[in-house]
Amino acid sequence: MKNPLILSACLFLAACGGSPVDGTYSDEMGVTKYTFKDDDKVYLSVMGTETEPKYSVDDGKVKIDGPQGNMIFTLNEDGSLQGPMGMKLTKQTGEEK
């Protein structure tokens, strides 16, 4: 891990029982939405189709075990997720919990 600040944040959140990812993240056009829950599930919606794969966070990476295989996202310093083929997911603000 290149940035000790990210490592510290991940370790702090892990110690508190929380996850560094929570809430809903979506792509720029809102076509895909990922809603991360405390039960290690992510509710994935792509063009109206929904799945509930499991996810894990380790060393600044978010691994989603989806039906079409695994996807690995990098947790960026700004809280966004960088995915395969340049996909960037940003956290949606103003959502109700």
Contact map, one row per residue, 1 for C-alpha under 8 A:
1111001000000000000000000000000000000000000000000000000000110000000000000000000000000000000000000
1111000000000000000000000000000000000000000000000000000000000000000000000000000000000000000000000
1111111000000000000000000000000000000000000000000000000000000000000000000000000000000000000000000
1111111100000000000000000000000000000000000000000000000000000000000000000000000000000000000000000
0011111110000000000000000000000000000000000000000000000000000000000000000000000000000000000000000
0011111111000000000000000000000000000000000000000000000000010000000000000000100000000000000000000
1011111111100000000000000000000000000000000000000000000000110000000000000000000000000000000000000
0001111111110000000000000000000000000000000000000000000000000000000000000000000000000000000000000
0000111111111000000100000000000000000000000000000000000000000000000000000000000000000000000000000
0000011111111100001100000000000000000000000000000000000000110000000000000000000000000000000000000
0000001111111110000000000000000000000000000000000000000000000000000000000000000000000000000000000
0000000111111111000000000000000000000000000000000000000000000000000000000000000000000000000000000
0000000011111111111100000000000000000000000000000000000000000000000000000000000000000000000000000
0000000001111111111100000000000000000000000000000000000000000000000000000000000000000000000000000
0000000000111111110000000000000000000000000000000000000000000000000000000000000000000000000000000
0000000000011111110000000000000000000000000000000000000000000000000000000000000000000000000000000
0000000000001111111000000000000000000000000000000000000000000000000000000000000000000000000000000
0000000000001111111100000000000000000100000000000000000000000000000000000000000000000000000000000
0000000001001100111111000000000000000100000000000000000010000000000000000000000000000000000000000
0000000011001100011111000000000000000000000000000000000010000000000000000000000000000000000000000
0000000000000000001111100000000000010000000000000000000000000000000000000000000000000000000000000
0000000000000000001111110000000000111100000000000000000000000000000000000000000000000000000000000
0000000000000000000011111000000000111000000000000000000000000000000000000000000000000000001100001
0000000000000000000001111100000011110000000000000000000000000000000000000000000000000000001100100
0000000000000000000000111110000011100000000000000000000000000000000000000000000100000000111100000
0000000000000000000000011111111111000000000000000000000000000000000000000000000000000000111100000
0000000000000000000000001111111110000000000000000000000000000000000000000000000000000011110000000
0000000000000000000000000111111000000000000000000000000000000000000000000000000000000001110000000
0000000000000000000000000111111000000000000000000000000000000000000000000000000000000000000000000
0000000000000000000000000111111110000000000000000000000000000000000000000000000000000000000000000
0000000000000000000000000111111110000000000001100000000000000000000000000000000000000000000000000
0000000000000000000000000110011111000000000111100000000000000000000000000000000000000000000000000
0000000000000000000000011110011111100000001111000000000000000000000000000000000000000000000000000
0000000000000000000000011100000111110000011110000000000000000000000000000000000000000000000000000
0000000000000000000001111000000011111000011100000000000000000000000000000000000000000000000000000
0000000000000000000011110000000001111101111000000000000000000000000000000000000000000000000000000
0000000000000000000001100000000000111111111000000000000000000000000000000000000000000000000000000
0000000000000000011001000000000000011111100000000000000000000000000000000000000000000000000000000
0000000000000000000000000000000000001111100000000000000000000000000000000000000000000000000000000
0000000000000000000000000000000000011111110000000000011100000000000000000000000000000000000000000
0000000000000000000000000000000000011111111000000001111000000000000000000000000000000000000000000
0000000000000000000000000000000001111001111100000001111000000001000000000000000000000000000000000
0000000000000000000000000000000011111000111110000111100000000000000000000000000000000000000000000
0000000000000000000000000000000111100000011111000111100000000000000000000000000000000000000000000
0000000000000000000000000000000111000000001111111110000000000000000000000000000000000000000000000
0000000000000000000000000000001110000000000111111100000000000000000000000000000000000000000000000
0000000000000000000000000000001100000000000011111000000000000000000000000000000000000000000000000
0000000000000000000000000000000000000000000011111100000000000000000000000000000000000000000000000
0000000000000000000000000000000000000000000011111110000000000000000000000000000000000000000000000
0000000000000000000000000000000000000000001111011111000000000000000000000000000000000000000000000
0000000000000000000000000000000000000000001110001111100000000000000000000000000000000000000000000
0000000000000000000000000000000000000000111100000111110000000000010000000000000000000000000000000
0000000000000000000000000000000000000000111100000011111000000001111000000000000000000000000000000
0000000000000000000000000000000000000001110000000001111100000001110000000000000000000000000000000
0000000000000000000000000000000000000001110000000000111110000111100000000000000000000000000000000
0000000000000000000000000000000000000001000000000000011111000111000000000000000000000000000000000
0000000000000000001100000000000000000000000000000000001111111110000000000000000000000000000000000
0000000000000000000000000000000000000000000000000000000111111100000000000000000000000000000000000
1000001001000000000000000000000000000000000000000000000011111000000000000000000000000000000000000
1000011001000000000000000000000000000000000000000000000011111100000000000110000000000000000000000
0000000000000000000000000000000000000000000000000000000011111110000000011110000000000000000000000
0000000000000000000000000000000000000000000000000000001111011111000000011110000000000000000000000
0000000000000000000000000000000000000000000000000000001110001111100001111000000000000000000000000
0000000000000000000000000000000000000000010000000000111100000111110001110000000000000000000000000
0000000000000000000000000000000000000000000000000000111000000011111011100000000000000000000000000
0000000000000000000000000000000000000000000000000001110000000001111111100000000000000000000000000
0000000000000000000000000000000000000000000000000000100000000000111111000000000000000000000000000
0000000000000000000000000000000000000000000000000000000000000000011111000000000000000000000000000
0000000000000000000000000000000000000000000000000000000000000000111111100000000000000000000000000
0000000000000000000000000000000000000000000000000000000000000011111111110000000000000000000000000
0000000000000000000000000000000000000000000000000000000000000011110011111000000000110000000000000
0000000000000000000000000000000000000000000000000000000000001111000001111100000000110000000000000
0000000000000000000000000000000000000000000000000000000000001110000000111110000011110000000000000
0000000000000000000000000000000000000000000000000000000000011100000000011111000011100000000000000
0000000000000000000000000000000000000000000000000000000000011100000000001111101111000000000000000
0000000000000000000000000000000000000000000000000000000000000000000000000111111111000000000000000
0000010000000000000000000000000000000000000000000000000000000000000000000011111100000000000000000
0000000000000000000000000000000000000000000000000000000000000000000000000001111100000000000000000
0000000000000000000000000000000000000000000000000000000000000000000000000011111110000000011000000
0000000000000000000000001000000000000000000000000000000000000000000000000011111111000001111000000
0000000000000000000000000000000000000000000000000000000000000000000000001111001111100001110000000
0000000000000000000000000000000000000000000000000000000000000000000000001111000111110111100000000
0000000000000000000000000000000000000000000000000000000000000000000000111100000011111111100000000
0000000000000000000000000000000000000000000000000000000000000000000000111000000001111110000000000
0000000000000000000000000000000000000000000000000000000000000000000000000000000000111110000000000
0000000000000000000000000000000000000000000000000000000000000000000000000000000001111111000000000
0000000000000000000000000010000000000000000000000000000000000000000000000000000001111111100000000
0000000000000000000000000011000000000000000000000000000000000000000000000000000111100111110000000
0000000000000000000000001111000000000000000000000000000000000000000000000000000111100011111000000
0000000000000000000000001111000000000000000000000000000000000000000000000000001110000001111100000
0000000000000000000000111100000000000000000000000000000000000000000000000000001100000000111110000
0000000000000000000000111100000000000000000000000000000000000000000000000000000000000000011111100
0000000000000000000000000000000000000000000000000000000000000000000000000000000000000000001111100
0000000000000000000000000000000000000000000000000000000000000000000000000000000000000000000111110
0000000000000000000000010000000000000000000000000000000000000000000000000000000000000000000111111
0000000000000000000000000000000000000000000000000000000000000000000000000000000000000000000001111
0000000000000000000000100000000000000000000000000000000000000000000000000000000000000000000000111
